[in-house]
Amino acid sequence: MMLTSPHLGARHVLPGPRYIGLLRPSPETHSMLAAGFTARASATPDWTIALETGSLAVAASWDAAISLGAHGIVIGEIFRKADGSRVTHFSPDEIERIHASDLGELTDQYWGPYIAVLHDPDRNETRVLRAPLGDLPCLLVPVGEAVAFASDIDLLCDFGLYDPAVDWSELALHLARMDRVTAQTCLWNVRELRGGTTEVIGRAGVRTLAQWSASKAIGRQRADTAEAAAALVSEAARMSVASRAARLHRAVVMLSGGVDSSIVAAALVEAGIRVDALTLVTRDARGDERDYARAVCEHLGIALHERLREVDEIDIMWSSAAGLPRPAGRVMWQESIRHSRDLARAIQAGAIFNGGGGDQVFCSLHSSNPVADAMRAFGPGRAAWKMAHIMSGITQVSMGRILRDAVQRAWFGKRTAGPTFDTSLLACRFEDFEIASSEPQRGGILPGQAAHCRLIAAGQSYVETLDPRSAPPIVAPLLSQPLVEACLNIPSWLWFEEGMNRHAARRAFAPDLPESVIFRHSKGSPDSFTAEIFETWRPQIRELLADGELARQRIIDRTAVLDVLDDPRPPRDNRFRRVLQFAEAEAWAASWT
């Protein structure tokens, strides 16, 4: 029996789009399974059979599907890139172009949290596309000779198409990948279609096509000046936020008082949405940014709700990722979920917005890569020297070292150093497994551009692991495709100025926010709350992990983990965070038993 959160309330209140599909090799195959699927969908309130072609049937919540003619649908929200307008129907010409492009037209001219399904009866082939950076998931499982796909595991189980079981090998890999998400999930036989990819299912079997990637998006509309960069960010950010909020009357914004969440708040206010801001504080001063949040709210004229992160409200036995195909949550997120849901319900907000992904989208690099890009673009002269001075200040590394490293990156092919995965406190032998890269790189791009693509891949892993069942939904609008593509086409050296990162974004919203916030150098941290969780719940964490499945399956090094838990000293290194990650994974695994 799957465990659910004590803080999320009624899980049956599900306003977001949901869907489930069943694809068979032919109309004659698994006929009883198809009949049961249709009967179950027809009996579900507020659901409809959105597409049926003989061998393919797709059911969706009543307001979720947009027709692509007799053989295709789009599920979810989809917007036009040209103006951000929401698509309610496609014209015959648009449908023809989408069919002719095998769905490529969608990633080129549209964006949003959607899934597209297109059946070609002549080729007996079905294509399923997940939108680039789309937060509407697509999970696929084999069912005999058929394939089922759905927005969430709950639906696959409810329709009798899947019996969940943890894939312990994949769970071990997930804990080693350092938050990089792949198509493999931590549930047995469940794959996830990544954003920007198309699954093609037909006579020749199954193949996956990369329809979109961050590196492919580079070069479409380059900004060459600071003014052009700020204008590009301003237009794309305001459109992205306004489009995602267009159907809302009221929203909650998680406001730390930092640059990214403040930009989201300003864009929501400009879009005419009634906004209530929520800022969470810790007992430690480093996690208390109320002064910045108050300044933003006073400037924008919106209400601010201040809440304390309470360690006593943490439930170590519950995972914030319960019901999802991998333990992508964090223990400390429970308080963010509790407070934001409570406020949203109290004021009847339609969504909870945050600034998630801002560091990645706004190219917050901490290396010599922007210097290397400036060297390649302008030579080893004044521009490169200026950029080395800026990056030296940001990274607190000497200019000589920055310049030497930049030369190696610019002309001698030096790649970013660092571990590709984290084996600390794990017992597995990872030489037996393949750790795949999350973002394939194309040739011909600069070192800083490649580094920006890697940042986007990290942001993509975040937005693609949001819970589609959330009520109200959580929205990270900075990870919208138009804004990401705009930012990828800003040279890395234009993101850094006056000793600050994310400068193009700061400049774009300088007229809308207090100078003390938009040009602030500091950044708060809730790390003290994470340490407080560890200290407060140490005995319960020990009990959970000492005799849990992660130890039984020989995923974690039980002795080493217990050494960390039994150390009487206060947390002083990253090992306590690692142990909390294991506790989250243990609770997630228990939710499937």
Phi, psi and omega in degrees: 000132184279133177277147176236168185287139172289347184261347188273352178070211185288116181285348181279352176276097190231087186281341183284163179293138175224153182202163173208141181229155176228121181244122180248155180301329180203163180298338182276339184282136177051048183296323179293321178298317180295320179296319178294323178298311182296319180295318181294318180294319182293332182274354182273122181302141176064023176243160179214155170280104187279334182207133177214123185236007185110294178263351182234131174225134178230126176250145183211158173300150199302328185257019191261338193254143174236129187287141168247036183093195186291342188237017181201158176213159166244133180243133180110199178261137179220138185234155176276135179295329186298320185220000180079005182290144181282135180274125174254338173200156177258141176286162177304322179293319179295318179298319180298318180293321179295316178296314184296331182269003185053044177081354179299330178302327183294314181288336180279320191244354183224170177202169176134179177275086185222164170234137176242138179234129182223123179253130178252102183293332180293319179267356186049054187224139179239135177246135176236121182246132169258133183302144172304129180059025183280133180268010170265112187287167172219106181255135184238136177222143173283140176229090188062235176273354181265171175231130174254145177220145187202166178284337183202161182294324180308316182294317179301321178289316182299326180273004177072024184258355182204139174244106192294141175211139181287135173265101189293326178296317179291328177295319177299317178296320179300319180291340179267343189280356177060051175070008175277125183265140175238182179291338179281135176257180180263015173248142185298127174070010179255122172250155177241129176286122180284155179300137180083008179243153179241130174265122180251119184240120182199199183299327183278004181105210183240132174221153181245129181249135176278099182281328184212144170209163181301317183293328177291336183280347182288137175101004183277324183203086188276138173261131185251353180230163178298323180294316179294322179296314179297320179295320180296314179296316182302309183296313184291320181292315181295319178295317183297315180293315182298320180295314181293337183257002192301328183266007183260149170261330184212146182214155171260137172241128176284108189246108177276340189093001175277178185296312190294309181293330178292322176299317179298316179300315181297319181292324177295317179297317179298329180283357177086017180272139173284119190243134168245127181265144177235123175241135181252137183235157175249168177291335178278139185299332181292341178255017180244102181245030183299326181298318178292316180297320178296320179297318179297313184293323176295320180294320183272346181074040180238160181283144177241130176249124182253129182226147178266134173289117185258118182292333181291342180276351181288135177246102183296336182276358181245140177256135176293348178256016179304130181091349177267163188280001177203155180279074186270004183270184175224145181303318184293342179293342182304319181289325175297317179296312184299308184293319182291320177295316180300316180293317181299319179292319183297323183256003181059047177282147183271346181197161176243115182261148174218173180262023181305136178089357183299316179302320182286313183293320182269024167055051181279070181282153181227057187204185178271005184302318177298327176294317178299319178297318179295323177296316181293324184278322189239356184087173183279062184237216188299317183298316180294320180297317178298316181293324178297321179296316180296312184290331175297318178293320182290317185271348184060039176241144184299151180299322179300315180292319177301313182294317179298317181293321180296320177299317179298321180285321185289319190235351183239013170072019179295134179257165179295127179277167177129160182291142175273343174204162187248113180258008183299133177064014176259152181257353187286155173262103188279355173292345178277351185238158176258125177260106187274149174288144184270348182218100177297139183254142174263156178286165174084008176252155185286160181303318179293324176295318178298320178294322177296320177300321178294323175297316180299321178299322177294317176297322178299320178298326178290306187293332181275001176246013173291152185276116181290347181270358185301139179224109357286166182290153173262130185237128175247081191291342179290342177264031175277145185304315181298320180289318178299314180295322178297316183289329178293342181257019171255121180305146187300328183290342178278354177274351186234126181198149175054034178074015184233151172270176176054032190294324180298322178289320178299314182294324181297327184246013177302323179290345189257347189226158179298142180300326181295339181262309187291334179247027179285147179265329186280166178212126181287169181210135175270019184303326181297327178291322176300316178295323179295321176300313182300313182295316184292319187254020182305313180298320180291323177295320179299315180297320181296316186271331184297322183239024184269181183289329179297322175286318182295325179274003179059041175271315179260154174278096188304315182298315181294321179296317180292329175299319178295316182290330183270355177289117185288348182286156176299154178303132185225357178214188186283356183295327180292325176294322178297318179296321177296325175297319177296321178298318176299316180294321178297315179294321177298313180298321179295333181292345180260003181255000000 
